[in-house]
Amino acid sequence: MLERCRASGIPVIYVCHDGGPGDELEFGSSGWQVAAPIAPKPGEKRFDKHFNSAFRQTGLHEYLQQMGANRLILCGMQTEYCFDVSCKVAFELGYEVTIARGTTTTFDNDFARAHDLTRYYEEKIWANRYAQVLDLNKVLSQLNDN
């Protein structure tokens, strides 16, 4: 999906969590870095956040407004925390949100396996409430229509 967006001229925007000094996601630390295979290319916008929401005090909403964006395709992590909040806030701000199945992730925890958590959010929380949750191939075909 990343390469298809880039090839189609669809802006790719990164939001990274800065957990503050001493946190495993501290700005500039190895945990804060985007994995090399999906790292931003020169010119791609990056926003750093300190809260679960990608929109709170980041400038992301204002940037999207300047671009005239009304549709967002979201992917990333962590399913039940930052991603969930960001999806819901995007919806509340009036964006048409699309999530491709399998493009969010999380970690296993004491209550559920990562795969089960992600599937639960895709099918029971986001789908037809806050976002369109579609098969990856459907999202890719929509990118071709742009």
N, C-alpha and C positions, 0 to 999 in steps of 0.2 A: 504494500500500500504506500509506503514511504516513497519508493522509487517511482511509482505511478503518479503520485501527486507532484513530485518534482518534475517529471517528464511532461505533465499536463500544465505546468505553470501554476498549480494550486499552492498557495503559500503554506509552508510548514513552519509551525510555531512550537517552540519547546517551553515547558514550564517545569522548573526544577525546584525542589524543596531545599531550603537552607534551614537546618535545624538549630543553628546558632553555635557558639563556641563550645567545643567538647563533644558535640553530637556527631554521630556517625555520618550524618548528612551535612556537616558544616561546610559552608561556602569554601570552595577550593580543594576540599578533601577528596580522596579517591571515591568515597561513597556518594559524593555530590556530582561527580562526573557522569556524563551520559556515556553509555557503552559505545565503544569505538564503531561497531558496525552500523549504528543508527545515529551517530553523533551529528550535530548540526554542521551543515556546509556553510562556507562563507556567505554572509548576507541573510542567513536565516535568523529570525528573531528568537530571542531567548528571554524569558521572564523568570525571575527568582521569587519564590514565595516563602512566607514564614508561617502561614496558616494552612489549614486543610484545603481551602478554596483557592483555585487558580486565579480567582478574580479579586480577592480581598487585598487591597493596597498593593497591587502589582502593576497597574496600568494596562492590563490585558484588555479589559472591556473597552477602554478609551481607544486603544490601538485598533481593535476590531471595528469600532464605530467609524474611525477615520478611514478604514479600508472599505466601509460599506458592507461588511460581512453580515449575513443573516443566517448562514448555515455553517455548522461546525461538525467535523468528523473527529470524534475523540478516540484516543487510544492511550494506553499507558498503565500506570500502577499507582497506587495500591488500591485494588478494587473496592474494598469496604471502607476506605478512609478518604484520601484525597480525591480519588477518581469519582467516587460516589457523590461527594459534596460538590465537586466541580461540575459534574453532569447536571445536578439539580439546580445549581446557581445559574448555569448557562440557560437552562429551561426557563427559570424565573426571569431572567433578563430578556427573554423573548427570542432566543436563538432556536432554530430548528436543529436539533441534535441527532446525529447518526452515530451509532457504535457498531462496528463490525464484530460479529461473534469471534471470540478467541483473541481479541487484540487488547484485552486488559489482563492483568495478572496480579497475583498476591502471593502470600506465603501460607503454608499450612499453619494452623494454630490448634489450641487445645479443644476447640469446638468443631472444627471442620477442615477438610482438605481444601487446598487452594482451588483446585478445579471445581469442587462443589460450591464454594463461595462465589466464584465468578459466574458459574452457570446460574445460581440462584439470583444474583443481581441482574444478569442479562434477561432472564425469563420472568422473574417475579417482581422486580423493583423497577427497572428502567423501561422495559418494553411497553410501548403504547401508553406510558405515563409521562415519562420525561424525555424519551428518545425513541427513535426507530432503531431497533436492534435487528440487523440484517446479516445474512451470510456474507462472508468476505467477497465472494465472487459477485454478488449483487452490488455491493458497494463499489467494487472495481469497475463494474459495467456502468454504473452511474457516473464514475469519474470520466469515462470515455465520452459520455454525453455532454460534458462541460466544454 
